Amino acid sequence: MNSNDTHPATAAQVQAMLPRLQELRAALAQAVVGQDAVVEQLLVGLLAGGHCLLEGAPGLGKTLLVRSLGKALELQFRRVQFTPDLMPSDILGTELLEEDHGTGHRHFRFQPGPIFTNLLLADELNRTPPKTQAALLEAMQEHTVSQAGTTRALPEPFFVLATQNPIEQAGTYPLPEAQLDRFLLHVRVGYPDEREEEQILRQTTGSHAGSVPQVMDGDAVLALQRAVREVHVSDDLLAWINRLVRASRPGPGAPAEINTWVRWGAGPRAGQSLVLACKARALLHGRFAATRDDVHALAAPVMRHRLLLSFTAEAEQTSADDVVATLLRVVSPAT
């Protein structure tokens, strides 16, 4: 998380802001039916100061969810549809040559691209070439854009939600593992259940569309991001998270299932991400200490995109989520 203000909010200030988090969830529920787990994970990513990769079939409300989040937070929202011909300058911005008609003097003026926003929806990120992907992901990591020898800071808070369509892979450029690691969470967006889908049909085909109230501004989001850092994680819980991540790496001390299913395990950034995500979820639930429930809820979204599975796992149709579930089962929380 990048923030110019290093002073954490007091406990009383944080306590006063917690009801607004519930108001935020309720505001999103007015616009997006169901997807409670997806909403929670997006809010966890926002509070932790990370970015999220959403994967789901078309028509599941991913764009609506992100747009609604921007409205509820009073944040500037922009959407970029990634295509094979998209260039880095189309996202970052470009230098324009201008001439003063009075003096004839020419100078360059930087025209900011759509990345200069608070909330960026990178739609179908895997449809653009690696050069453009790398330009976006560098900005995600540093929160800055370097153009023509000048480094420009991005507005804060800065939150990227990238989407992928898992169905159609023709003409796509899969993100390398090192770039996937930049995302705090890999969020799976599934189909709604029967009752929720009926409610979607009723809500979206009538004359009264649900409006999203504005709940908090960017300064409140930054204050909550700072508060997340103050959430307590016990030594035992921290040690368990560390063992979970380390156990995902094949080797002599790894569980037998891991040596069979995993070619490359999660790195230290996975542990950092899981700790921060657990802190954010604890605060989202009104707690000032992370628990094992937070780890169980977030281990898969944090680790599923950081595991490179073996051919054996693919042949046995073992998914990354299956591997994480095995880790949670075989790696004991007790020391």
C-alpha positions as a Python dict, from the first residue, in 0.01 Angstrom:
ca = {
    (1, 'M'): (0, 0, 0),
    (2, 'N'): (129, 341, -98),
    (3, 'S'): (22, 630, 121),
    (4, 'N'): (168, 968, 197),
    (5, 'D'): (15, 970, 544),
    (6, 'T'): (205, 739, 777),
    (7, 'H'): (2, 820, 1090),
    (8, 'P'): (-236, 533, 1173),
    (9, 'A'): (-590, 610, 1279),
    (10, 'T'): (-673, 575, 1646),
    (11, 'A'): (-878, 280, 1769),
    (12, 'A'): (-1176, 509, 1824),
    (13, 'Q'): (-1152, 646, 1468),
    (14, 'V'): (-1133, 296, 1322),
    (15, 'Q'): (-1427, 183, 1536),
    (16, 'A'): (-1629, 475, 1404),
    (17, 'M'): (-1552, 378, 1043),
    (18, 'L'): (-1644, 10, 1076),
    (19, 'P'): (-2022, 63, 1029),
    (20, 'R'): (-1943, 231, 697),
    (21, 'L'): (-1787, -93, 574),
    (22, 'Q'): (-2118, -269, 634),
    (23, 'E'): (-2294, 17, 456),
    (24, 'L'): (-2056, -39, 166),
    (25, 'R'): (-2144, -409, 146),
    (26, 'A'): (-2513, -324, 161),
    (27, 'A'): (-2472, -64, -114),
    (28, 'L'): (-2310, -318, -344),
    (29, 'A'): (-2585, -569, -264),
    (30, 'Q'): (-2840, -321, -401),
    (31, 'A'): (-2674, -332, -743),
    (32, 'V'): (-2528, -684, -756),
    (33, 'V'): (-2744, -979, -660),
    (34, 'G'): (-2561, -1263, -489),
    (35, 'Q'): (-2185, -1302, -532),
    (36, 'D'): (-2138, -1236, -160),
    (37, 'A'): (-1802, -1415, -153),
    (38, 'V'): (-1681, -1218, -456),
    (39, 'V'): (-1788, -888, -299),
    (40, 'E'): (-1610, -977, 23),
    (41, 'Q'): (-1288, -1068, -158),
    (42, 'L'): (-1292, -746, -361),
    (43, 'L'): (-1335, -543, -42),
    (44, 'V'): (-1053, -743, 118),
    (45, 'G'): (-829, -653, -176),
    (46, 'L'): (-929, -288, -152),
    (47, 'L'): (-865, -267, 223),
    (48, 'A'): (-534, -453, 192),
    (49, 'G'): (-417, -213, -79),
    (50, 'G'): (-379, -488, -339),
    (51, 'H'): (-520, -570, -681),
    (52, 'C'): (-758, -846, -784),
    (53, 'L'): (-779, -1074, -1085),
    (54, 'L'): (-1139, -1179, -1154),
    (55, 'E'): (-1202, -1493, -1355),
    (56, 'G'): (-1546, -1586, -1474),
    (57, 'A'): (-1766, -1641, -1775),
    (58, 'P'): (-1917, -1339, -1956),
    (59, 'G'): (-2241, -1193, -1823),
    (60, 'L'): (-2184, -1259, -1453),
    (61, 'G'): (-2182, -892, -1352),
    (62, 'K'): (-1807, -831, -1316),
    (63, 'T'): (-1820, -489, -1482),
    (64, 'L'): (-2135, -391, -1292),
    (65, 'L'): (-1971, -489, -965),
    (66, 'V'): (-1661, -279, -1028),
    (67, 'R'): (-1861, 20, -1150),
    (68, 'S'): (-2088, -4, -846),
    (69, 'L'): (-1784, -18, -618),
    (70, 'G'): (-1653, 302, -774),
    (71, 'K'): (-1986, 480, -721),
    (72, 'A'): (-2022, 364, -362),
    (73, 'L'): (-1669, 483, -282),
    (74, 'E'): (-1693, 815, -469),
    (75, 'L'): (-1389, 711, -667),
    (76, 'Q'): (-1306, 781, -1028),
    (77, 'F'): (-1370, 470, -1236),
    (78, 'R'): (-1240, 384, -1582),
    (79, 'R'): (-1269, 75, -1794),
    (80, 'V'): (-1021, -40, -2059),
    (81, 'Q'): (-1114, -318, -2299),
    (82, 'F'): (-791, -503, -2370),
    (83, 'T'): (-746, -612, -2732),
    (84, 'P'): (-454, -754, -2934),
    (85, 'D'): (-380, -414, -3092),
    (86, 'L'): (-374, -217, -2764),
    (87, 'M'): (-43, -37, -2706),
    (88, 'P'): (116, 66, -2372),
    (89, 'S'): (64, 434, -2457),
    (90, 'D'): (-310, 367, -2491),
    (91, 'I'): (-312, 291, -2117),
    (92, 'L'): (-30, 498, -1970),
    (93, 'G'): (-59, 811, -2185),
    (94, 'T'): (155, 980, -2446),
    (95, 'E'): (356, 1294, -2519),
    (96, 'L'): (183, 1536, -2754),
    (97, 'L'): (374, 1800, -2951),
    (98, 'E'): (204, 2138, -2923),
    (99, 'E'): (288, 2472, -3080),
    (100, 'D'): (228, 2818, -2933),
    (101, 'H'): (81, 3005, -3229),
    (102, 'G'): (188, 3338, -3079),
    (103, 'T'): (557, 3261, -3037),
    (104, 'G'): (596, 2959, -3261),
    (105, 'H'): (755, 2772, -2971),
    (106, 'R'): (695, 2401, -2965),
    (107, 'H'): (679, 2188, -2654),
    (108, 'F'): (567, 1844, -2542),
    (109, 'R'): (263, 1800, -2320),
    (110, 'F'): (184, 1475, -2145),
    (111, 'Q'): (-168, 1346, -2206),
    (112, 'P'): (-251, 1105, -1922),
    (113, 'G'): (-400, 770, -2014),
    (114, 'P'): (-690, 592, -1846),
    (115, 'I'): (-460, 439, -1586),
    (116, 'F'): (-464, 776, -1405),
    (117, 'T'): (-774, 689, -1205),
    (118, 'N'): (-866, 539, -869),
    (119, 'L'): (-1043, 227, -987),
    (120, 'L'): (-938, 67, -1315),
    (121, 'L'): (-1121, -225, -1474),
    (122, 'A'): (-878, -403, -1706),
    (123, 'D'): (-1128, -609, -1904),
    (124, 'E'): (-992, -932, -2056),
    (125, 'L'): (-632, -860, -1965),
    (126, 'N'): (-513, -1182, -2127),
    (127, 'R'): (-623, -1064, -2472),
    (128, 'T'): (-346, -804, -2504),
    (129, 'P'): (21, -877, -2587),
    (130, 'P'): (282, -914, -2308),
    (131, 'K'): (430, -568, -2375),
    (132, 'T'): (101, -399, -2287),
    (133, 'Q'): (37, -636, -1996),
    (134, 'A'): (378, -551, -1852),
    (135, 'A'): (312, -177, -1879),
    (136, 'L'): (-2, -210, -1669),
    (137, 'L'): (149, -445, -1414),
    (138, 'E'): (451, -219, -1359),
    (139, 'A'): (216, 65, -1270),
    (140, 'M'): (30, -171, -1036),
    (141, 'Q'): (347, -251, -846),
    (142, 'E'): (502, 95, -822),
    (143, 'H'): (189, 317, -835),
    (144, 'T'): (381, 537, -1078),
    (145, 'V'): (410, 583, -1455),
    (146, 'S'): (743, 666, -1619),
    (147, 'Q'): (714, 842, -1953),
    (148, 'A'): (982, 1035, -2144),
    (149, 'G'): (1216, 1040, -1844),
    (150, 'T'): (952, 1169, -1602),
    (151, 'T'): (795, 965, -1324),
    (152, 'R'): (435, 1054, -1242),
    (153, 'A'): (250, 927, -937),
    (154, 'L'): (-88, 763, -980),
    (155, 'P'): (-382, 890, -773),
    (156, 'E'): (-447, 723, -438),
    (157, 'P'): (-614, 497, -367),
    (158, 'F'): (-526, 303, -681),
    (159, 'F'): (-698, -29, -733),
    (160, 'V'): (-686, -252, -1043),
    (161, 'L'): (-947, -517, -1113),
    (162, 'A'): (-845, -729, -1411),
    (163, 'T'): (-1075, -988, -1568),
    (164, 'Q'): (-1012, -1310, -1756),
    (165, 'N'): (-1251, -1532, -1947),
    (166, 'P'): (-1160, -1892, -1861),
    (167, 'I'): (-1366, -2042, -2142),
    (168, 'E'): (-1221, -1910, -2468),
    (169, 'Q'): (-842, -1926, -2489),
    (170, 'A'): (-792, -1870, -2865),
    (171, 'G'): (-602, -1549, -2934),
    (172, 'T'): (-505, -1491, -2571),
    (173, 'Y'): (-172, -1420, -2404),
    (174, 'P'): (-165, -1595, -2065),
    (175, 'L'): (-6, -1394, -1788),
    (176, 'P'): (334, -1532, -1677),
    (177, 'E'): (357, -1659, -1321),
    (178, 'A'): (578, -1366, -1216),
    (179, 'Q'): (312, -1120, -1332),
    (180, 'L'): (25, -1316, -1180),
    (181, 'D'): (211, -1285, -850),
    (182, 'R'): (145, -909, -858),
    (183, 'F'): (-225, -972, -788),
    (184, 'L'): (-314, -999, -422),
    (185, 'L'): (-619, -1218, -493),
    (186, 'H'): (-740, -1439, -776),
    (187, 'V'): (-1119, -1420, -744),
    (188, 'R'): (-1340, -1682, -906),
    (189, 'V'): (-1681, -1552, -1018),
    (190, 'G'): (-1934, -1832, -1049),
    (191, 'Y'): (-2295, -1862, -1161),
    (192, 'P'): (-2569, -1747, -922),
    (193, 'D'): (-2804, -1999, -768),
    (194, 'E'): (-3164, -2036, -889),
    (195, 'R'): (-3318, -1789, -644),
    (196, 'E'): (-3050, -1526, -709),
    (197, 'E'): (-3078, -1564, -1086),
    (198, 'E'): (-3456, -1516, -1068),
    (199, 'Q'): (-3399, -1199, -865),
    (200, 'I'): (-3148, -1078, -1127),
    (201, 'L'): (-3406, -1127, -1402),
    (202, 'R'): (-3667, -935, -1204),
    (203, 'Q'): (-3431, -652, -1107),
    (204, 'T'): (-3265, -593, -1444),
    (205, 'T'): (-3568, -615, -1672),
    (206, 'G'): (-3795, -375, -1484),
    (207, 'S'): (-3821, 3, -1493),
    (208, 'H'): (-3658, 59, -1154),
    (209, 'A'): (-3288, -19, -1158),
    (210, 'G'): (-3113, -25, -824),
    (211, 'S'): (-2906, 285, -749),
    (212, 'V'): (-2580, 277, -557),
    (213, 'P'): (-2551, 529, -271),
    (214, 'Q'): (-2218, 697, -202),
    (215, 'V'): (-2084, 562, 125),
    (216, 'M'): (-1727, 687, 168),
    (217, 'D'): (-1457, 881, -13),
    (218, 'G'): (-1098, 805, -103),
    (219, 'D'): (-958, 951, 219),
    (220, 'A'): (-1169, 710, 422),
    (221, 'V'): (-1042, 419, 212),
    (222, 'L'): (-681, 525, 273),
    (223, 'A'): (-749, 553, 647),
    (224, 'L'): (-894, 202, 652),
    (225, 'Q'): (-596, 71, 455),
    (226, 'R'): (-368, 213, 722),
    (227, 'A'): (-588, 60, 992),
    (228, 'V'): (-551, -284, 832),
    (229, 'R'): (-180, -274, 908),
    (230, 'E'): (-261, -236, 1277),
    (231, 'V'): (-481, -549, 1297),
    (232, 'H'): (-320, -808, 1524),
    (233, 'V'): (-189, -1141, 1396),
    (234, 'S'): (-73, -1379, 1668),
    (235, 'D'): (266, -1546, 1648),
    (236, 'D'): (100, -1888, 1618),
    (237, 'L'): (-118, -1774, 1327),
    (238, 'L'): (177, -1610, 1154),
    (239, 'A'): (383, -1928, 1194),
    (240, 'W'): (98, -2137, 1050),
    (241, 'I'): (65, -1911, 745),
    (242, 'N'): (439, -1937, 693),
    (243, 'R'): (427, -2317, 712),
    (244, 'L'): (133, -2331, 470),
    (245, 'V'): (321, -2131, 208),
    (246, 'R'): (647, -2318, 255),
    (247, 'A'): (467, -2653, 239),
    (248, 'S'): (338, -2564, -108),
    (249, 'R'): (692, -2596, -248),
    (250, 'P'): (800, -2943, -363),
    (251, 'G'): (1098, -3085, -181),
    (252, 'P'): (1214, -3336, 78),
    (253, 'G'): (1004, -3184, 357),
    (254, 'A'): (687, -3123, 156),
    (255, 'P'): (372, -3335, 189),
    (256, 'A'): (357, -3628, -54),
    (257, 'E'): (60, -3475, -239),
    (258, 'I'): (253, -3157, -303),
    (259, 'N'): (548, -3343, -453),
    (260, 'T'): (303, -3520, -684),
    (261, 'W'): (85, -3228, -787),
    (262, 'V'): (304, -2915, -776),
    (263, 'R'): (596, -2820, -1000),
    (264, 'W'): (655, -2479, -843),
    (265, 'G'): (513, -2356, -514),
    (266, 'A'): (417, -2015, -377),
    (267, 'G'): (688, -1763, -291),
    (268, 'P'): (725, -1530, 7),
    (269, 'R'): (488, -1276, -149),
    (270, 'A'): (209, -1530, -102),
    (271, 'G'): (271, -1527, 274),
    (272, 'Q'): (276, -1148, 281),
    (273, 'S'): (-46, -1136, 80),
    (274, 'L'): (-221, -1392, 300),
    (275, 'V'): (-131, -1206, 619),
    (276, 'L'): (-252, -873, 479),
    (277, 'A'): (-568, -1029, 336),
    (278, 'C'): (-650, -1193, 669),
    (279, 'K'): (-601, -861, 846),
    (280, 'A'): (-833, -691, 596),
    (281, 'R'): (-1102, -958, 632),
    (282, 'A'): (-1084, -933, 1010),
    (283, 'L'): (-1143, -558, 992),
    (284, 'L'): (-1422, -610, 740),
    (285, 'H'): (-1592, -834, 997),
    (286, 'G'): (-1541, -581, 1275),
    (287, 'R'): (-1249, -758, 1442),
    (288, 'F'): (-907, -624, 1534),
    (289, 'A'): (-735, -964, 1527),
    (290, 'A'): (-709, -1217, 1246),
    (291, 'T'): (-820, -1577, 1308),
    (292, 'R'): (-789, -1919, 1147),
    (293, 'D'): (-1128, -1863, 982),
    (294, 'D'): (-973, -1577, 784),
    (295, 'V'): (-694, -1807, 665),
    (296, 'H'): (-940, -2077, 557),
    (297, 'A'): (-1152, -1820, 371),
    (298, 'L'): (-863, -1656, 184),
    (299, 'A'): (-596, -1924, 135),
    (300, 'A'): (-736, -2030, -203),
    (301, 'P'): (-783, -1677, -352),
    (302, 'V'): (-433, -1584, -238),
    (303, 'M'): (-251, -1898, -349),
    (304, 'R'): (-442, -2045, -647),
    (305, 'H'): (-262, -1826, -903),
    (306, 'R'): (77, -1874, -738),
    (307, 'L'): (96, -2251, -783),
    (308, 'L'): (231, -2414, -1098),
    (309, 'L'): (77, -2761, -1117),
    (310, 'S'): (241, -3073, -1256),
    (311, 'F'): (130, -3279, -1553),
    (312, 'T'): (16, -3543, -1305),
    (313, 'A'): (-223, -3296, -1142),
    (314, 'E'): (-361, -3197, -1481),
    (315, 'A'): (-407, -3560, -1578),
    (316, 'E'): (-588, -3630, -1250),
    (317, 'Q'): (-792, -3308, -1291),
    (318, 'T'): (-656, -3178, -963),
    (319, 'S'): (-699, -2802, -938),
    (320, 'A'): (-500, -2542, -747),
    (321, 'D'): (-792, -2516, -505),
    (322, 'D'): (-762, -2889, -438),
    (323, 'V'): (-395, -2837, -356),
    (324, 'V'): (-475, -2551, -116),
    (325, 'A'): (-746, -2760, 52),
    (326, 'T'): (-491, -3037, 101),
    (327, 'L'): (-243, -2792, 253),
    (328, 'L'): (-504, -2665, 499),
    (329, 'R'): (-579, -3024, 595),
    (330, 'V'): (-227, -3165, 635),
    (331, 'V'): (-38, -2861, 771),
    (332, 'S'): (-132, -2842, 1137),
    (333, 'P'): (-189, -2499, 1298),
    (334, 'A'): (-20, -2627, 1613),
    (335, 'T'): (354, -2589, 1645),
}
